[in-house]
Amino acid sequence: MRNKSFLKALFLFKIVYINNIYGGSILQINQLRYFIEVARTGSMNQAASNLFISQPNLSKAIANLEEEFKIKVFDRTNRGVKLTKEGKDFLTYATYIINQIDNLEKIYSDLSQENGFKLEVSSMKLYTLGIVLSEVYKKVNNKKVKISLKETHKEKIIEDVSTMKSEIGIIALSNMQERVFKGVLENRDLEFNPICKDKIYIYIGKNNPLYNNDVIKPEELNEFICVHLVEEPINALTYSVELDLLGFSHKDRAIYLNDKETITQFVLETNAYVIASGFNKIENVSGIRAIPLEDDSVHFTVGWIKRRKEELSDEAKLFLEILLENMRNM
């Protein structure tokens, strides 16, 4: 069941469209855009300048919005404007509506391009993606081609698919994260389709004495510092629990970074280690090896997500077909 915030936003979304179609005066879409810009800048003057309208006209538009909904969205201060509690709630709904309107305009604009190939994917960093996209392109290079691939973290991938910015998303979940993200996906009306499972690997550089090992035991790492790639709040919450289950003594010997290039350089220069899946390789960097962890009680599942009630486009089906073939051959 969708939450109340979503239903309120959807109701408001319908109000916007019905009244624009039939010439009503309850709300103009531009009023929402004006309101969002004022909230973003915290200044009527700056927002008016950014929107290329006069400050009196902007103030009038905001006043009309407050009158129409019988709420106060801003408190006026000497330093500018500040959102009220009602204003913060309204900003959530207004942002959702404008995003959906922009998505609709984008979708129907793209549909007007006949015989075109359009694919939008959000994905974790996956070293095989370049090969997959090149093979997709070879099959469709006689058409108008528009391919968008965004490499990002799990929460952003889920958001992109949920808000129709991407048709599909590629993510890897540990068995601990699967339980956490199951609820997240259900709330967003998304489905997770597993592709394959992968071991946990320890990435280390030549400065680590375990560099030439064939496998690594968790207790062998306790004297070294662990570098965590933390790109999302949920990942940060589950990471600590998973390491406890694996037997790592990590709590007072850890570095948290959100940039993979910095992590790679740090591992190269020190005896630190990184925990990741085999599909998220950095070992192609000279001087770094991926060594499997001997304990297989925790693993990663790589899969793709989509909106639950929507059929995949032919473009997405082709992409997944090639992706699955490549991952089976790895």
C-alpha positions in Angstrom: 0.0 0.0 0.0 1.3 3.4 -0.9 2.0 5.8 2.0 -0.1 8.9 2.8 2.5 11.3 1.5 2.5 9.6 -1.9 -1.3 9.7 -2.1 -1.4 13.4 -1.1 1.1 14.2 -3.8 -0.8 12.2 -6.4 -4.0 14.0 -5.4 -2.3 17.3 -5.8 -0.8 16.2 -9.1 -4.3 15.5 -10.4 -5.5 18.9 -9.2 -2.7 20.6 -11.1 -3.5 18.8 -14.4 -7.3 18.9 -14.2 -7.3 22.7 -13.6 -4.8 23.4 -16.3 -6.8 21.3 -18.8 -10.1 22.9 -18.0 -8.8 26.4 -17.4 -9.4 26.4 -13.7 -7.5 28.8 -11.4 -6.7 26.6 -8.4 -3.0 26.2 -9.2 -0.7 27.0 -12.1 2.4 24.8 -12.6 4.6 27.8 -12.7 3.5 28.7 -9.2 5.0 25.4 -8.0 8.3 26.1 -9.9 8.4 29.6 -8.3 7.8 28.2 -4.8 10.5 25.6 -5.2 13.0 28.2 -6.4 12.2 30.5 -3.5 12.6 27.6 -1.0 15.9 26.7 -2.6 17.4 30.2 -2.5 15.8 31.5 0.7 15.4 34.8 -1.0 12.6 36.4 -3.1 15.0 38.7 -4.8 17.5 36.0 -5.8 14.7 33.6 -6.9 13.1 36.4 -9.0 16.4 37.0 -10.7 16.9 33.3 -11.4 13.4 33.0 -12.8 13.7 36.1 -14.9 10.5 37.7 -13.4 10.0 40.8 -11.3 10.1 40.5 -7.5 6.6 41.9 -7.1 5.2 39.3 -9.5 6.9 36.5 -7.7 5.7 37.7 -4.3 2.1 37.9 -5.7 2.4 34.3 -7.1 3.5 33.0 -3.7 0.8 35.0 -1.9 -1.8 33.5 -4.3 -0.5 30.0 -3.7 -0.8 30.6 0.1 -4.3 31.9 -0.3 -5.5 29.1 -2.6 -4.3 26.4 -0.2 -5.0 28.3 3.0 -1.5 27.7 4.3 1.5 29.8 5.1 4.6 28.4 3.3 7.2 31.0 4.3 8.1 33.1 7.3 9.6 36.5 6.2 12.8 37.6 8.0 15.4 40.3 7.6 17.7 37.8 6.0 15.1 36.5 3.5 12.5 33.8 3.8 12.3 30.5 5.7 10.0 27.6 5.2 7.3 27.0 7.8 6.4 23.5 8.9 3.5 23.5 6.4 5.9 24.9 3.8 8.3 22.0 4.3 5.5 19.5 3.7 4.3 21.4 0.7 7.8 21.5 -0.8 7.9 17.7 -0.7 4.7 17.4 -2.6 5.5 20.2 -5.0 8.9 18.7 -5.8 7.4 15.4 -6.5 4.8 16.9 -8.8 7.3 18.9 -10.8 9.6 15.9 -11.2 6.6 13.9 -12.6 5.6 16.7 -15.0 9.2 16.9 -16.2 9.4 13.2 -16.6 6.1 13.1 -18.6 7.4 15.9 -20.9 10.7 14.0 -21.4 8.9 10.7 -22.1 6.6 12.1 -24.7 9.3 14.2 -26.3 11.4 11.1 -26.7 8.5 9.1 -28.1 8.2 11.6 -30.9 11.6 10.4 -32.2 10.6 7.6 -34.6 12.8 4.5 -35.1 15.0 5.6 -32.2 16.8 3.4 -29.6 16.4 4.9 -26.1 17.9 3.2 -23.0 18.3 4.6 -19.5 20.0 2.6 -16.9 21.3 3.4 -13.4 23.9 1.0 -12.0 26.5 0.3 -9.4 30.1 0.4 -10.7 30.4 -2.8 -12.8 33.5 -3.3 -14.8 31.7 -5.3 -17.5 29.3 -2.5 -18.3 31.5 -0.9 -21.0 31.6 -4.2 -22.9 27.8 -4.6 -22.5 27.1 -1.2 -23.9 29.4 -1.6 -26.8 27.7 -4.8 -27.8 24.3 -3.1 -27.4 25.4 -0.3 -29.7 26.8 -2.7 -32.3 23.3 -4.2 -32.6 21.5 -0.9 -33.0 24.0 1.4 -34.6 21.7 1.8 -37.7 19.2 3.7 -35.6 19.0 7.0 -33.7 20.6 6.0 -30.4 20.3 7.6 -27.0 21.8 5.6 -24.2 22.1 7.0 -20.6 24.1 5.1 -18.0 24.5 6.5 -14.5 26.9 4.8 -12.1 25.8 5.6 -8.5 24.9 4.0 -5.2 22.0 1.8 -4.3 19.7 4.4 -2.9 20.1 6.6 -5.9 19.6 3.7 -8.3 16.3 2.8 -6.5 15.2 6.5 -6.6 16.0 6.8 -10.3 14.0 3.7 -11.3 11.1 4.6 -8.9 10.8 8.1 -10.4 11.2 6.9 -14.0 14.6 8.6 -14.6 15.8 5.1 -15.4 14.0 2.1 -16.7 16.1 -0.5 -14.9 18.8 -0.5 -12.2 21.7 -2.8 -11.5 22.6 -3.4 -7.9 24.5 -5.8 -5.7 23.1 -6.7 -2.2 24.8 -8.7 0.5 22.5 -11.2 2.2 22.2 -8.8 5.2 21.3 -5.9 2.9 18.7 -8.0 1.1 16.5 -8.1 4.2 16.8 -4.3 4.6 16.3 -3.4 1.0 13.3 -5.8 0.5 11.1 -3.3 2.4 12.6 -0.3 0.6 11.8 -1.9 -2.8 8.2 -2.9 -1.8 7.5 0.6 -0.6 8.7 2.0 -4.0 6.6 -0.7 -5.9 9.8 -2.2 -7.4 10.9 -5.8 -8.0 14.4 -7.3 -7.6 15.4 -9.9 -10.1 18.6 -11.9 -9.1 21.2 -12.5 -11.7 23.9 -14.4 -9.8 25.7 -14.6 -6.5 29.3 -13.6 -5.8 31.8 -14.1 -3.0 33.2 -11.5 -0.8 36.7 -10.4 -1.8 39.4 -8.5 0.1 41.2 -5.9 -2.0 44.8 -5.2 -0.8 48.0 -3.6 -2.2 51.6 -4.8 -2.2 52.3 -3.1 1.1 50.0 -5.7 2.8 51.8 -8.9 3.9 48.8 -10.9 2.8 49.2 -9.8 -0.8 50.3 -13.2 -2.1 47.7 -15.3 -0.2 45.2 -17.5 -2.2 42.5 -16.9 0.5 42.2 -14.7 3.5 40.6 -15.5 6.9 38.7 -12.7 8.7 41.0 -12.9 11.8 44.1 -12.3 9.6 42.8 -8.8 8.8 42.3 -7.6 12.4 45.7 -5.9 12.6 45.0 -3.9 9.5 42.8 -0.9 8.9 39.6 -1.4 6.9 38.5 1.3 4.3 34.8 1.5 3.8 33.1 2.9 0.7 30.1 4.6 2.3 27.8 6.2 -0.3 24.4 5.7 1.4 22.9 5.7 4.9 21.5 2.2 4.7 24.9 0.8 3.5 26.6 2.5 6.5 24.0 0.9 8.9 24.4 -2.6 7.6 28.2 -2.6 7.0 29.0 -2.6 10.8 26.6 -5.5 11.5 28.0 -7.6 8.6 31.6 -7.2 9.7 30.7 -8.2 13.3 29.1 -11.4 11.9 32.2 -12.2 9.9 34.4 -11.8 13.0 36.3 -8.6 12.1 37.6 -6.4 14.9 37.0 -3.2 13.0 35.3 -0.7 15.3 38.4 1.3 16.3 40.4 0.7 13.1 38.3 2.0 10.2 38.3 4.8 7.6 35.1 5.8 5.9 35.4 7.4 2.4 32.9 8.0 -0.4 35.3 8.3 -3.3 36.6 5.2 -5.1 39.7 6.9 -6.5 40.8 8.1 -3.1 40.2 4.6 -1.7 42.2 3.0 -4.5 45.2 5.3 -3.9 45.0 4.8 -0.1 45.1 1.0 -0.6 48.1 1.3 -2.9 50.0 3.4 -0.5 49.2 1.5 2.8 48.5 -1.9 4.1 44.8 -1.2 4.4 42.1 -3.4 2.8 38.7 -3.0 1.2 35.8 -5.5 1.3 33.8 -5.7 -1.9 32.2 -8.1 -4.4 34.1 -9.5 -7.4 31.9 -7.6 -9.8 33.1 -4.3 -8.4 36.7 -4.9 -9.2 39.6 -2.5 -8.6 42.3 -5.1 -9.1 42.9 -4.1 -12.7 44.8 -1.2 -11.0 48.4 -2.3 -11.0 49.4 -3.3 -7.5 46.0 -4.3 -6.1 44.7 -7.9 -5.8 41.2 -9.3 -5.1 41.6 -12.2 -2.8 38.5 -14.3 -1.8 37.5 -14.4 1.9 37.6 -17.9 3.3 34.3 -17.4 5.2 31.4 -17.7 2.8 28.6 -17.0 5.3 28.1 -13.6 3.7 27.8 -13.2 -0.1 26.5 -10.7 -2.6 23.6 -11.1 -5.0 23.8 -9.1 -8.2 20.5 -8.3 -9.8 18.3 -5.8 -11.6 15.3 -3.8 -10.6 12.3 -2.5 -12.4 8.9 -0.9 -11.7 6.7 -3.8 -10.7 3.7 -3.4 -13.0 5.5 -2.2 -16.1 6.6 -4.3 -19.1 10.2 -3.9 -20.1 11.0 -2.1 -23.4 12.7 -4.0 -26.2 15.8 -1.8 -25.5 15.9 -2.9 -21.8 15.4 -6.5 -22.8 18.3 -6.4 -25.2 20.5 -4.8 -22.6 19.7 -7.4 -20.0 20.1 -10.2 -22.4 23.7 -9.1 -23.2 24.4 -8.3 -19.6 23.4 -11.8 -18.4 25.4 -13.4 -21.2 28.5 -11.5 -20.2 28.1 -12.2 -16.5 27.7 -15.9 -17.1 30.9 -15.9 -19.0 32.9 -14.1 -16.3 
